[in-house]
Every structure is written in structure tokens, then in C-alpha cells.
Amino acid sequence: MRIYFIGVGGIGVSALAQYYLAKGHKVSGSDLVSSEITRFLQKKSIEVIIRSGKSRRLDKSQNFIKSSDLIIYSPAVPKDHPELKLARKLKIRCLSYPEALGELTKKYFTIAVCGSHGKSTTASMLGLILIRANLDPTVIVGTRLREFGNSNFRLGRGKYLVIEADEYKDSFLNYWPKMIVLTNIDKDHLDYFGSFENLILSFEKFIGHLPTNGWLVVNKDNRLFRTQNLRSKVQYFSPRQKRDIQRIRKILKIPGRHNILNALAALTAARLLGVSDKTCFKALAEYNGSWRRFEILKESPFVLVSDYAHHPSEVLATLRAAREKFGNKEIWCFFQPHQYQRTFYLWDDFVRSLKEAPVDRLFITDIYDVPGREERKIKKAISSKKLVKAVNRKGVIYIKRKDILPFLKEKLNRGKVVMIMGAGDIYNLAEEIKKW
């Protein structure tokens, strides 16, 4: 089968492209910009066409589309995308990424890791535990792992599929797992859901996809939804599991209380699947972290950390973990808020988190503009300069993105900790700084 992916550089879509390639299908795709991910796919012999965002011409891509049996597109792709319009005109079958992944979930014993925070880390940990247990899972996650050859995908021969289940636009309602691991629920994506209550209801609908013999693994402290009416079985994990937490704290290489809870969630799920504690703790001890999740890129003459945190809770948890790990070292964080909509809806939460952030200097650069997801009136109402003013704390400074590298070249001294934080394109700066 010939499959063409629109938005193939996306973290989820790229994993699915690798899945079909590994299954022997002919895979190609397109994206608006060249990136680490598109270049990685090209090295795997996937033809990737880079199309300018301003160009409406199909040029080379139309030949791939015309010869395709299936089109899979990113949820970020607009309905009037020229490639998608051509495919539908030619009556080629078109599926969104969640729809395509949803079809796969019916073919495996699927374990879906969902929640507002910690999905990638928890799914990665659980995948590695199942590998260590010789259960040979297929894994699709929203980050890249060294253990997977710096990929976000692993093809296994076993019956298990571990996926990261995203709630945005109700994507996870396409999935039909046998086990759900729910890390937590926090206010996010309110531009889509409209209210926190609607977000909780969406999680409840997803949990309703479990069969009667399925399992929900959930933090016992999460009281946001009712579990007593579930037809599936429930297994709780809790911050009060002191013996497990002490053991995890001793062996885990990545810092932070939130990561201890992520490990506890993975441990609880693995135990339900019959994996021994010896195997679980060995796998957790070997876990080296993943791409842009407190990823230490450099340790001398200064420490450089790249992190994906973009929600107020994540930002504060990550910076607290940094203080825990680096002690009295001077920490500078360069934060790029992600999406005007999120910054607007969670404004008060951002202000609180940034006020409490235990860093010496916090530099906030311009908000990352997500194409197709921003409202003009919101973009006019807020800015990073206004956010700095609202935080009103010593050491919190606005800086233009283009000024970050020159500033660091002039001011950075030996021994400092530099954190590059955000879900947008700011990570490219970390890759530049790594070369120094």
C-alpha cells in the first residue's frame, strides 16, 4: 500500500509513518518546514517534500498523492489544505492521525497513556519496562528515545501497543484501549473545550471506551471524575505509597516529584500485566530520559538543559526539579510561551507559576504563534512583555528571541545552568548553544 502523510514532521504523525514503513508499505509525505524529524525520516528512505507555507501549488507532491492508496494527515492541517483537497477530489481514502491510530488500537492489546502532564515520560517508561520483560511491545510516543535509536517509535512483535493519547480536539476518543493510564487532569486546551468541566467530561468519555475486562490506572488523589460507575476495573496509585516512592527516588536518573509519580504510574500498569518488580525497577533505573524532557545537552563548562514544559504546572514543576538537582548553582531559564490561546486562558496560572519559579533569572521571549490556532483579538490582548509586567518579580526579564544567543555569548559564565524551555521552536537555540 502507498501512504502519503500530510504534516509528516509532527511528533505523532512521524511515528505512524515509521510504523507503516516498518510494515513494508511505501511511505512519503510533506511538511511546511525541514526539521530534525523530517531529516530523520529522510534518512530512513521516506520521501519528504518541504512545501512553503505561502505556496498553494502542489508541484511534486501531486504525483505522490495521485498514486497513494491512503492519505493520513495531522490534526493541525486545515480543511482547505491543497493536498488534502486534491486527495478528496480524487476520492482517495483520507484519515486524520487520530483516526488512523485508532484503527491500530483495535488490532493490539493497547495501553493508552493520557493526562494533562507526563504522558510522554510515563509511556516511555512503561514501554521500556515491557521491553525489559521480553514482551516486545510496539510503542508510539510523543518524544524521541535513545533506546529506540533516537526515534519516537518502536515496532515489536508482541501483542502490546503502548501509545500516548492526546486529549486535544478529543483525539483520544478515536482510540479503543484495553488499559488506560491516567496521569492527571489539569486546565488546558480551553480554547477547544471551553471549560474545565468539559475537559473532564471528555476524559470520562474516553475512559468509557474501556471494555468490562479493561483496566484504568489512575492517581488516587485525582478526585475530578467519578470512577464508581465505570464498567472496567480500577487500579489506583498514590503518592502515599512510601516504599515504592523511596525505591524509585533512589534509582531514577531524572529529577522531580512529578517524574517519581510518572514512574509510579508505569510501575502500577506493569504490575497489572504481570511484570515482576525486579524487572520494573531495573528498567526504571536504566531510563535516561527523553528528548526535550529535562534533557541535559551539555555539562561543561556550563550546564545546558532543554525542556518541553509549556503549561504553568509543568513549568513550575520542572524548575523546582532543576533547583532540587542543581542546588545552589545559578540557574537562568529562557522560556518561550506556547500559543496565544493557552497563554490567554491560563494567564493567572502563568503569573503565579512564574512568580514562584525558583530560578535566579527568568527570561521570557515572545509567544510562539501556532498557525491556525490563534485568534486575532487574543493576539492583540496579550504579549510576553505584558506577562513580565504582570509577574512583577525581580529577575524576570523580557528578551527578544533573536537576542538570546548574543546575550549568552556575552554574559554566560562557567558553572551556570541554562534552561531552554518551551514547546515551540526555541529548542533550536539549545541545539546551537550545545556546540559552544
Buried (B, 14 or more C-beta within 10 A) or exposed (E): EBBBBBBBBBBBBBBBBBBBBBEEBBBBBBBBEEBBBBEBBEEBEBBBBEBEEEEEEBEEBBEBBBEBEBBBBBBBBEEEBBBBBBBEEEEBEBBBBBBBBBEBBEEBBBBBBBBBBBBBBBBBBBBBBBBBBEBBBBBBBBBBBEBBEEBBBBBBEBBBBBBBBBBBBBBBBBBBBBBBBBBBBBBBBBBBBEEBEEBBEBBBEBBEBBEEEBBBBBBBEBEBBEBEEBEBBBBBBBEEBEEBBEBBEEBBEBBBBBBBBBBBBBBBBBBBBEBEEEBBBBBBEEBEBBBBBBBBBBEEEBBBBBBBBBBBBBBBBBBBBBBEBBEEBBBBBBBBBBBBBBBBBBBEBBBBBBBBBBBBBBBBBBBBEBEEBBEEEBBEEBBBEEBBEBBEEEEBBBBEBEEBEEBBEEEBEEEBBBBBBBBBEBBBBBEEBEEE
